[in-house]
Structures are given as C-alpha cells and as structure tokens.
Amino acid sequence: MRLTSSFDDNRRLPDNIAFAMADPERRFRFGANRNPGLTWSDPPAGTRSFVLTCHDPDAPSRFEHINREDFVIPEAMPRIDFFHWVLVDLRPACRGFAEGEFSSGVMPRGKPGPATRFGARHGLNDFTRGFAGDAHMAGDYFGYDGPCPPWNDERVHRYVFTLYAVDLERCPVEGRFTGPDVLRAIQGHVLGEASLTGRYALNPCAALTEVA
C-alpha cells in the first residue's frame, strides 16, 4: 500500500495545511488549516475499512514551556506524541480525498464531531487538551487541525500521516475517542499500513534548510 500527497516525504509541509504560520511581528498567526489531499493505492485483500491518523512525535513533554518569551525549548527536551487527526471508518472503496475536504480554516473551540463526510467518524485531536486552559480557545477539537509547533522550540517537528487498512467494517470506538483509543482498538486487525511524513517549524532559528 502506498500513500501520497502534494508534499514529498520528509520535506517541509506547505503553509496552507498549517494551523499556525510564522509572522515576523506577532510570532505567529492562524493559517488556512486545510487538511492535505491524500491518495492511496493497492490496499491488501480483505480490507473492510481504513483508519487515518496524523501525529507529531516531537511535541514538548512540558506544555508550560510552550511559546514563552523567557524560555527556549531545547532540542534535548523529552518529547511526546500529539495527535492532529484521527479519522476512522473510511470505506474500503475509498482511495483518497481532496485538500480542504475535511478542514478549511481555524475554528476556535473546535469543529463538531464525531460524524463527518463519507460516513466516516472523527476522533478528538490533541488541541482539545492543548487549549484546555485557554478561555478563548478551549473546546472539543474533532477532526483535522494542522501544524502549530511552539515558536520557541529548537526542534523542527515531524507530522506523520499514517493510513491503516483494517479488517473491521466499523472501528470499535465511540463518542469522544482519541488517537490512542483508536490504536488500541485496531490492534490485531491491521492488514497493512503506509505513512508519509512532513516537517514544519515556526521558530525562525530552527534549521529548515535541509527540508525546505
């Protein structure tokens, strides 16, 4: 199985799929936040549905250090997974979707869910917990919300889009499910998978030259 998009594997992600873009005057501003278009081919025999996730394995382990003028998040800080997209129950005949079909623009307090297009369902992404203490942004963030790495982070973040072909017609999760919930639910049911990684940073000092 092969997964493709408008961006190349292990290269810089385009700004239009980002939740936030660098701004020289204000550090960052909201981006177009459009989901990338994705296509895939050659799923394994017996595929009954697809599951799609996007996660950032480079999120700082201490949220209190994010976007602080008096602190630089060092490259060596321990990192955790941060899910940007959780999508289940894509039909077995599906072979992709267009840019912006699931997300276009930033929606403060989050998009509705879990029901979404094509009979699929969205899980909560980790902006739900990331904005939990923000009076203007707190809410349930279903579906896709794109890159928004800390502007004070030395590390260029990776965004890993992974498509799973599973032998389940319906993923056995309900309600306000998350990325880890889905990964636990599909254990033992994955027939094949494919992934694509993009890179992104808001810190102008981060070394993006090798991935630009």
ZIQUI-V288153 format. One line per field, one symbol per residue. phi: phi as a letter, one per 30 degrees, with the letter a starting at -180 (. if undefined). psi: psi as a letter, one per 30 degrees, with the letter a starting at -180 (. if undefined). burial: I if it has 9 or more other ideal C-beta (glycine too) atoms within 8 Angstrom, else O. A space follows every 50 residues. Layout:
BEGIN
phi = ???
psi = ???
burial = ???
END
This chain:
BEGIN
phi = .bcbadcdeicdddddccdbbdbdcciabdcdhcdddbbbbhddejdcac bbbbbcdcdddbddcdhcdcbcddedeecbdbdcabbbidddddbkadei dcaajdceijddaddbdiidbccdcddeddceccdccdlccdidbdeade dccdcddcbccbcccbccdbddbbicdbeeeddddceibdcaabbbccba acdddddcddbd
psi = kkklaflkkglkkkffgkeklkkfegellkafhkkkkklllhllkgkflk kklkljggkkfjfffkhkfgkkjlefkkllkjkfkjklgklffkgallkg ffkjlkjkglllafkalgglkklklgfefegegjfffkajjlakkakhlk fgkfkkkkjjkkkkklgkekkillbilleeeeeefgkfgkfllklkklkk kfjffkjfefg.
burial = IOIOIOIOOOIIIIOOIIIIIOOOOOOIOOIIIIIIIIIIOOIIOOIOII IIIIIIIIIIOOOOIIOOOOOOIOOOIOIOOIIIIIIIIIIOOIOOIOII OIIOOOOOOIIOIIOIOOOIIIIIIIIIOOIOOOOOIIIIIIIIIIIIII IIIIIIIIIIIIIIIIOIOOIOIOOOIIIOIIIOIIOOOIIIIIIIIIII IIIOOIOIOOIO
END
